[in-house]
Amino acid sequence: MSIEDNTRSKARPALQRPRPAGRLLIVANRLPYRVLDDGAKVELQRNVGGLVSAVHPLAERVGAAWIGWDDGQTALWSRARNALRAAPYRVIPLALPERLHANYYSGFCNATLWPLFHSFLGRAEFHQSWYEAYLEANRRFADRVRREARPGDTIWIHDYQLMLVPGLLRQAGVRSRILFFLHIPFPAADLFRHLPWRSELLAGLAGTDVIAVQAPEHSRHMRDALDQFGPGAGGNGRPKIPELRTIPISIDTVRLSRRSRSPEVLRRAEAIRQSGAGRKIVLSVERLDYAKGILERLRAVERLLERRRDLRERIWFLQLSVPTRTGVGTYERYRRDVDEMVGRINGRFSRPEWVPIRYLFRSLPEDELLAYYRVADAALITSLKDGMNLVAKEYVAAHGHGGGVLVLSEFAGAAREMRGALLVNPHHATETADTVARALEMPLEEQRRRMSGMFRHLLRHTVHDWVERCLA
Ligand code: G6P
């Protein structure tokens, strides 16, 4: 059966739910577009990434409004009025002064909350001035939303950058339905309690009607935190606690699967395959973030090359790292460590005609990425903590009912759903190395059985289902 046939017979029809009475206001730190100025004209370019791919089609369908930070392109946005008028829905860029943004985004969001929520307590820094910037930035977001909101609208707020916004909106008298989706993990109360502003954050979240998270443990952790440190904790009169739901995010399975078999992608895949000269390809793709366990993976790669001399020169590790948060010190240091380790391993094992690790540090257009997925005999995902990890799902969509093996960290949210994956603990370099060898030696029939099971799951649990369930 072809993939199309299978897709048609197995994909669940979209749930028919009434559309919200009012408009949908989407609030996220990132906008779905950035402005491009080529000198002659100013245009909007769609941002890539999980959130935008997930929510943009809905925004287009229902004519939403999307409020987000203007990415420091304040002057450019003001010249993009015509392009904005032509956009498929209302896009509202919010300017933040540079210093405020640095303390809010590079500081509190990505050097306090991100490490803490990913269980890297040692990397989390706590500074009052960063918290104050976070509060101020959230106030500006809330103020913009308040000016936009009409009775009957639904306000859908995304992620850890904006956890105070629901409470601020309630304080300002906004009575619309407020939904919140946390894309990253929520830590156990034992970790969360270290945050000096834990009660403020929870009071902010308590303004929400429904909080949705990626996994049941995040929901349990948030319930514990609300009980222990939330508004009214320890007192008698308990305020209303938001409803908590677990709704794992997903991908547009059918679209990605079709696109990955388009002539353009297949042509590009063939070119990559030929440049590999018949070698097996192990692919890793991620933002260059310590939470993705890149150094741990490189240790496993080195271990594999040490333990399995017979595999040397027969495999290629392809690492596609997307630049991210380059203004944050830990990210810059991490990048240097990754560069150094790749250099050391390549220096140690390379032969004149073979380099074990090919390393690209840039973002890639979708077709190019899909071509890499297609040619990869295995995908190696080693997150030390990950809310979901959509790369795992995209790799499966690109293979459909064909071969290929997903080697996946047990600490990625995707591990709960991707039952056909080979799971690893990335802290265990030897186990990870042996699992990669097992993936490369797996009989094709077993590869297909595992892949096909995961693909069928993804046909039943798409991003469209995620959207419907979030807004239900
Ligand atoms: C994660 C977060 C998103 C964030 C994305 C990219 O997926 O959950 O909220 O947008 O990383 O990070 P950046 O800091 O570039 O927005």
Boltz pocket constraint, residues with backbone or C-beta under 6 A from the ligand:
constraints:
  - pocket:
      binder: B
      contacts: [[A, 30], [A, 49], [A, 50], [A, 51], [A, 159], [A, 160], [A, 183], [A, 184], [A, 324], [A, 325]]
      max_distance: 6.0
